[in-house]
């Protein structure tokens, strides 16, 4: 079934990787020798092209199972697909940085009867309805669950939901890929969604968010403003050069931004001080998101010192470096598409600098309209999927509660509330957690579980935890404080890696020299380990952390994998160790103090940095400000990028920071409703001599800068008027809504004078709404002033979220207030929206109405 050209491609790629395989090469050949030709070829392709960590961290039999399932599909459901589409988007085992799990045969058994006989488009939609029955959106930590964990959780963030949907589609032979915008430009955060291949073309859809047609999703408008949208392949088989933007580690980045956004091609040219083109310079394209400059993609310059990329038409920072020279320039792609950078030393400390950052204009992606009948059918099917998911989650919780009661009988000395919390958090994986907890009498079993993240409960293995517990108890230092031992020795989690059984094996893999240094001189142990490990960037994948055992076996480790391995090695020998929460450097506990083992001694100390907000302002790290430190960072694509890199200081008080000495860039920003930002930056020095203190500067936007003009056809049904209108979705008896109602009452006379019609929408009917005391007082004030007020009812299942997302407001917060201009002949125009209560919302709406 597989072609000669594919066989030649695999042979070439395997020959390139063979020097890194060591003993694993012999294991591969022994496994493949007796297999049919196509099974052997496809399995070999996975060994040759997937991240090297997969080869050393996953059983080869798992890769063989993926190959067998794919070939079964190639003989049937996927028989007519172009070979490159089949290889990349059906056969490939990996989607994101999820754990590599052999779940496709089970998904095939579940879903193949459900899609039998359906058209290609309808089969995609049906699989997505099934995914909605399994999971819904829920924000979680940065580790990515696989399909099994998402199903166990009945929830996942967008990257996990899309991993589930792509896995399910590929399991039944439908080509699918995860699309990703690394960072939005018009709002904070990022997003992942799915494209499926149906009837010879790619179509987008929101994972676990089914609709009755493809090319629809809440992100239709947002994706049209994306600075970059891409997907990844794990080989370049069948790809023309123009199909691939760059190689990022072992993955190939395919830029599909032009399918969604209004784009321009940015050309960058990098020279030295003499004007000579610099070949091999790292060029990072960055957007301001979460108050920091976040990379979209990092390219390398060619022999002419140039590189190019297609991006959405907003402001990007072009950052180039070579060695310890750098250059930066902010460019608005709606106005300029060429950038010339001259490398120079890093900027010196100076004064505040103001900059305006423009988001791409509103430009909704292509979409399909639904008939009223299709909309009604979609609501009915989605409600049925939600009902099934809720029932399933309730059954899982009931089962977890039963297990908690049994555990209380078997382990009466445990904290019953803690046991119930852990088992409830495990949901679909509660049996596995219960199995570990009740496998023995040791009190440390519950202690170990409590060191893990909530997400770990969803996909942990009892046998893996059993190995950790027994090895940790055998090496326990009785003199060590119990809490320290539990958190920084017993705990099998280091950072965001997937849990693995490293503790029973590591002590035997560490030689005498390394073991002795870990006990006596951890910094020297770190240096020795770093010298012994290599890193071949083209063989690895960003954000996929290798297991400690796999890293030692292969001799290959990225920076975060090396740090994870070091901490694991220390813990396996009973030495408390961790990664520093701010900068993720490896630390050990020495004489009651956490000591960094990386770099020179002076680089291991931290000093006080006080960032003082303007009077009366409470600032949040990652929303209003960030701090970036000057230094070099290895990119997974292999470049060493020199510049300012954001510190992980989430949740810390900006007025009480502890950072190493060095040069820093402080960034503050104010985001406008239209997505643009007004930012300030300043470079400072943190020196050992005295605490560093900086008064922060934040800009104050003008009211006119807050206006938008976005067509909102759906709003016309709720706010029928030929003037200005304020549409508000209210949650009765909730404090944020009551604040908004009080504000409306306070300015009732002005609302009437400005002839702003009000439509107040509740879940309750008019009689129940008017019975609410706060709303009743608000209505009395408005009607008494002569304002036009209409009460409307809605179930809030779609309207508030869709309007909020279309206006780029927070869709998760109520009340939602939307200022509308209904004076034209077409759809009402959204001028301003705010989700959640903020002081002065109505006052701001009045000021904006006067400008409209």
Secondary structure, DSSP 8 states (H G I E B T S, - for coil): ---HHHHHHHHHHHHHHHHHHTHHHHHHHHHHHTS-HHHHHHHHHHHHHS-HHHHHHS-HHHHHHHHHHHHHHHTTTTTTS-HHHHIIIII---SSSS-----HHHHHHHHHHHHTT--HHHHHHHHHHHHHHH-EE----SS---HHHHHHHTEE-HHHHHHHHHHHHHHTT--EEEEEESS-SSSSS-EEEEEEEETTEEEEE-TT---SSSSB-TTHHHHTT-S--EEEES--TT--GGG--EEETTEEEEE-GGGTS-EEEEEEEEE-TTS-B-TT-EEEEEEEETTEEEEEEEEE--TTSEEEEEEESSEEEEEEEETTEEEEEEEETTT--EEEEE-B----S---EEEEE--------------HHHHHHHHHHHHHHHHHHHHHHHHHHHHHHHHHHHHHHH-TTS-HHHHHHHHHHHGGGHHHHHHHHTSS--THHHHHHHHS-TTHHHH--HHHHHHHHHHHHHT--TTS-HHHHIIIII----SSS-----HHHHHHHS-HHHHHHHHH-HHHHHHHHHHH-B--GGG--TT----HHHHHHHTB--HHHHHHHHHHHHHHTT--EEE-TTT--EEEEETTEEEE-SS-HHHH-EEEEEEE--TT----BTTTEEEEEEEEEE-TTS-EEEEEEE---TT--TTSEEEESEEEEEEEEEE-TTS-EEEEEEEEEE-TTS-EEEE-------GGGG---EE-GGGGGT---SSEEEEEE--TT-HHHHHHHHHHHHTHHHHHHTTEEEEEEESS-HHHHHTSHHHHHHHHHHHHTT--EEEEE---SSHHHHHHHHTTS-TT-SSEEEEEE--SSSS-EEEEEEES--TTHHHHHHHHHHH-
